[in-house]
Amino acid sequence: MSTASFTFLRKFAAGILLFMLCGIAGAQSWPSKPIRMIIPFSPGGVSDILGRFWADKLSKTLQTPVVVENRPGAGTTIASGVVAAAPPDGYTLYFTDITTHAINATLYKNLRYDTVRDFTDIAMVAGAPLVLVVPSKFPADTLQAFIDYAKSKPGELNYASSGNGTILHLAAEALKSAAGIKLTHVPYKGSTEAIMATLSGQTSVNFAPIAPVVEHLKAGSLKTLGVTSASKNAALPDTDPIAKTIPSFEIILYSGILGPANMPKDIVDRINTAIAQNMNDADTKKLYANIGADRITMSPSEFRSLFADLTKTMGRLVEQSGARVN
């Protein structure tokens, strides 16, 4: 080997070593400035409540501000694009649910990012069922009675959702298919608007997150026909699972924290550990009980595997529903 070649190789190796040492040093000093937590939904919804809760928990555990930034719009694709393009330095986190990746991977024909390659799976934090609700005066008090009634009026009943391709839309389409009934879809701009449409009688039925409908249930303005979990939910102890009438029917809204692709493993592990450390706190248990969600902890690799499975499952529901966004 010539002297020039040896010198080049020595400088190249030194450069690689310096790069690695800088990366290690950077990770060890993390966090040294505020972290932003991007939430792809408007304030006030279940995902926003959970995202803000975990931003506060991480702020205290990591001893640095975690600042929430709501970036709603375009079916969460705006926020996803921002996160995908962010530096993978641990200072941009993404509080998301299966809408942003497991559903949108099939729903959108042309995304400017890849839902797998452009993100780092960090921590799963929650799994929440949906609840099927109707107005209090609706002429059915059980799921089977609703199915029978819908069959007697094919296509005459309509259901509200939070928009085309959303989990509320897909849950209703799954029910239609499994029960052999015909319902007309009326999409709204969000779950709040969908709930209000059913409250006012503009629509006959809709799936909803549990938290926004609890007060309406207590007031007697809405009644439940079933939950989408395999077993009863503690927040609605008197409501049977839909699976009791339609075997194997289960749809869970999973939520978790992602980051840009190629985040350092030790930063990912620190965030994952911080989540696990706070999962059994009294205030965590109280919040989750109030919104009808299950507390979930899993490793980043387990999270990645679950999301891969959910992408296939929700993708089939998207295909079945016929929903598409270009």
C-alpha positions in Angstrom: 0.0 0.0 0.0 1.4 3.4 -0.9 2.0 6.1 1.7 -0.7 8.3 0.1 -3.3 5.5 0.3 -2.4 4.7 3.9 -2.7 8.3 4.9 -6.1 8.6 3.2 -7.4 5.4 4.9 -6.1 6.7 8.3 -7.9 10.1 7.8 -11.1 8.3 6.7 -11.1 6.0 9.7 -10.4 8.9 12.0 -13.4 10.8 10.4 -15.7 7.8 11.0 -14.6 7.5 14.6 -15.1 11.3 15.2 -18.6 11.0 13.6 -19.5 8.1 15.9 -18.1 9.9 19.0 -20.0 13.0 18.2 -23.2 11.0 17.8 -22.6 9.3 21.1 -21.9 12.6 22.8 -24.9 14.2 21.3 -27.1 11.3 22.5 -25.6 11.4 26.0 -26.3 15.2 26.3 -29.9 14.8 25.1 -32.1 16.6 25.9 -30.4 19.9 26.1 -33.3 22.0 24.7 -37.1 21.9 24.5 -38.7 19.0 22.6 -41.8 19.5 20.4 -44.6 17.0 20.5 -46.6 17.3 17.2 -50.3 16.2 17.4 -52.0 15.8 14.1 -55.5 16.6 15.5 -57.3 19.6 16.8 -57.3 20.4 20.5 -59.9 18.7 22.7 -60.1 15.3 21.2 -59.0 12.0 22.8 -55.7 12.0 21.0 -55.0 15.6 22.0 -55.9 14.8 25.6 -53.5 11.8 25.6 -50.8 13.7 23.7 -50.8 16.6 26.1 -50.8 14.3 29.1 -47.7 12.4 27.9 -46.0 15.6 26.9 -46.4 16.8 30.5 -45.2 13.5 31.8 -42.1 13.4 29.6 -41.3 17.0 30.5 -41.1 16.1 34.2 -39.3 12.8 33.6 -36.7 14.1 31.1 -36.5 17.4 32.9 -36.9 19.5 29.8 -40.0 21.2 28.3 -42.0 19.1 25.9 -44.1 21.6 23.9 -47.3 20.5 22.2 -47.9 21.7 18.6 -51.2 20.8 17.1 -51.0 20.4 13.3 -54.4 19.2 12.1 -55.4 19.0 8.4 -55.4 16.9 5.3 -56.2 13.7 7.3 -53.1 14.0 9.4 -50.8 14.0 6.4 -49.6 17.5 7.0 -48.3 16.7 10.4 -46.8 13.4 9.2 -44.9 15.2 6.5 -43.5 17.6 9.0 -42.2 14.9 11.3 -40.8 12.8 8.4 -38.7 15.7 7.3 -37.5 16.7 10.8 -33.9 15.9 11.9 -33.8 12.6 13.8 -32.2 14.2 16.9 -34.9 13.4 19.4 -36.3 17.0 19.5 -39.3 16.3 17.3 -41.8 13.7 18.5 -45.1 12.7 17.0 -48.2 11.7 19.1 -50.3 9.6 16.7 -52.8 6.9 16.4 -53.5 4.2 13.8 -55.1 6.8 11.5 -51.8 8.4 10.5 -50.1 5.3 9.4 -52.1 2.0 9.6 -55.0 3.6 7.8 -53.4 6.3 5.6 -50.9 3.9 4.1 -53.8 2.5 2.1 -56.2 5.4 2.1 -53.9 7.8 0.3 -52.7 7.0 -3.1 -49.8 9.4 -3.3 -48.2 10.3 0.1 -45.0 12.3 0.0 -43.5 10.1 2.7 -43.3 6.4 3.4 -45.3 5.4 6.5 -42.7 2.8 7.5 -39.3 3.9 6.3 -39.6 7.6 7.2 -40.5 7.1 10.9 -39.0 5.6 14.1 -41.4 3.6 16.4 -40.8 4.7 19.9 -43.6 3.8 22.3 -47.2 2.5 22.2 -49.2 4.2 25.0 -52.9 3.4 24.7 -55.6 1.2 23.1 -59.2 2.5 23.2 -62.4 0.9 21.8 -65.1 2.8 20.1 -68.7 2.8 21.1 -71.8 2.5 18.9 -74.4 5.1 19.9 -77.9 6.1 18.8 -80.3 8.9 20.0 -82.2 8.0 23.2 -85.5 7.7 21.3 -84.2 5.4 18.6 -86.5 2.3 18.4 -83.8 -0.2 19.3 -82.1 -0.8 22.7 -79.8 -3.7 21.7 -77.4 -4.3 18.8 -79.5 -7.2 17.5 -82.6 -5.0 17.6 -80.8 -2.3 15.7 -79.6 -4.9 13.1 -83.2 -6.2 12.7 -84.5 -2.7 12.4 -81.9 -1.7 9.8 -82.7 -4.8 7.7 -86.4 -3.7 7.7 -85.3 -0.3 6.2 -82.4 -1.0 3.9 -80.5 2.2 3.0 -82.9 4.4 4.9 -80.8 4.8 8.0 -77.7 7.0 7.9 -74.6 7.1 10.0 -72.2 9.9 10.9 -68.5 9.7 10.8 -65.5 12.0 11.3 -64.7 11.8 7.6 -63.9 9.5 4.8 -61.4 6.8 5.7 -61.4 7.6 9.4 -61.6 4.8 11.9 -65.2 5.8 12.7 -66.1 5.4 9.0 -64.2 2.1 8.8 -65.9 0.7 11.9 -69.3 1.4 10.5 -68.4 -0.2 7.2 -67.1 -3.2 9.1 -70.4 -3.4 11.0 -72.4 -3.1 7.8 -70.5 -5.9 6.2 -70.6 -8.3 9.2 -74.3 -7.7 10.0 -75.5 -7.6 6.4 -77.2 -4.2 6.6 -77.3 -1.1 4.5 -76.6 2.3 6.0 -75.9 5.6 4.3 -72.6 7.3 5.1 -72.7 11.0 6.1 -69.1 12.3 6.7 -68.4 15.3 9.0 -65.2 17.2 9.7 -64.5 15.5 13.1 -65.9 13.3 15.7 -67.5 16.1 17.7 -69.5 17.2 14.6 -70.5 13.5 14.0 -71.7 13.1 17.6 -73.7 16.4 17.4 -75.4 15.1 14.2 -76.6 12.0 16.0 -77.6 14.0 19.0 -79.8 16.3 16.9 -81.3 13.4 14.9 -79.7 14.3 11.6 -78.1 10.9 11.6 -79.4 7.7 13.1 -76.2 6.2 14.5 -72.4 6.6 14.8 -69.3 5.1 16.2 -67.5 7.4 18.6 -64.6 7.5 21.0 -65.9 6.9 24.6 -64.7 10.1 26.2 -66.8 12.6 24.2 -70.1 10.7 24.6 -70.0 9.8 28.3 -71.7 13.0 29.5 -74.4 12.6 26.8 -75.0 9.0 28.0 -75.3 10.2 31.6 -77.7 12.8 30.5 -79.8 10.2 28.6 -79.6 12.0 25.2 -77.7 9.0 23.7 -77.7 5.3 24.4 -75.1 2.6 23.6 -75.5 -0.5 21.5 -72.1 -2.0 21.9 -68.3 -1.4 22.2 -65.7 -2.5 19.8 -63.4 -4.2 22.3 -63.5 -8.0 22.8 -64.7 -7.6 26.4 -66.6 -5.0 28.3 -65.0 -1.6 28.9 -64.7 -0.3 32.5 -66.0 3.1 31.5 -69.2 1.6 30.2 -69.8 -1.5 32.4 -73.4 -2.0 31.2 -72.5 -2.1 27.5 -71.9 -5.4 25.8 -69.1 -5.9 23.3 -70.3 -6.0 19.7 -68.5 -9.3 19.5 -71.2 -10.8 21.7 -73.6 -10.5 18.8 -71.1 -10.5 15.9 -68.2 -12.9 16.8 -64.6 -11.6 16.4 -65.7 -8.0 15.8 -63.0 -5.9 17.3 -61.6 -2.5 16.4 -59.2 -0.7 18.8 -57.9 2.8 18.4 -54.2 2.4 19.3 -52.1 5.5 20.1 -48.3 5.9 20.4 -45.3 8.1 19.9 -43.2 8.1 16.8 -40.2 10.2 15.6 -38.4 10.8 12.3 -36.5 7.9 10.8 -33.0 6.9 12.1 -33.3 8.3 15.7 -30.5 7.1 17.9 -31.4 3.9 19.8 -30.5 5.2 23.2 -32.8 8.2 22.8 -35.6 6.0 21.7 -35.0 3.7 24.6 -34.9 6.6 27.1 -38.3 7.9 25.9 -39.8 4.3 25.9 -38.5 3.8 29.4 -39.9 7.2 30.6 -43.3 6.1 29.3 -43.2 2.8 31.1 -42.1 4.5 34.3 -45.2 6.7 34.3 -47.7 4.2 33.1 -48.8 3.0 36.6 -49.0 6.5 38.2 -52.3 7.3 39.9 -53.1 10.2 37.6 -52.3 8.0 34.5 -54.7 5.3 35.7 -57.4 7.9 36.4 -57.1 9.6 33.0 -57.2 6.3 31.2 -60.2 5.1 33.2 -62.1 8.4 32.4 -61.5 8.0 28.6 -62.1 4.3 28.5 -58.6 3.5 27.3 -56.2 0.6 28.2 -52.7 1.4 29.4 -50.1 -0.2 27.1 -46.4 -0.5 27.2 -44.2 -2.4 24.7 -40.7 -2.2 23.3 -40.1 -0.2 20.1 -39.7 -3.5 18.1 -43.0 -4.8 19.5 -44.6 -1.5 18.6 -43.2 -1.7 15.0 -44.6 -5.2 14.7 -48.1 -4.3 15.9 -48.3 -1.3 13.6 -47.3 -3.6 10.7 -50.1 -5.9 11.5 -52.6 -3.0 12.0 -51.6 -1.6 8.6 -52.7 -4.9 7.0 -55.9 -5.1 9.0 -56.9 -1.5 8.5 -55.8 -1.6 4.9 -58.4 -4.4 4.3 -61.1 -2.2 5.9 -60.1 0.7 3.7 -60.3 -1.5 0.6 -63.7 -2.8 1.8 -65.1 0.6 2.4 -64.0 1.9 -1.0 -62.6 5.1 0.5 -59.8 6.8 -1.4 -57.9 10.1 -1.2 -55.6 11.1 -4.0 
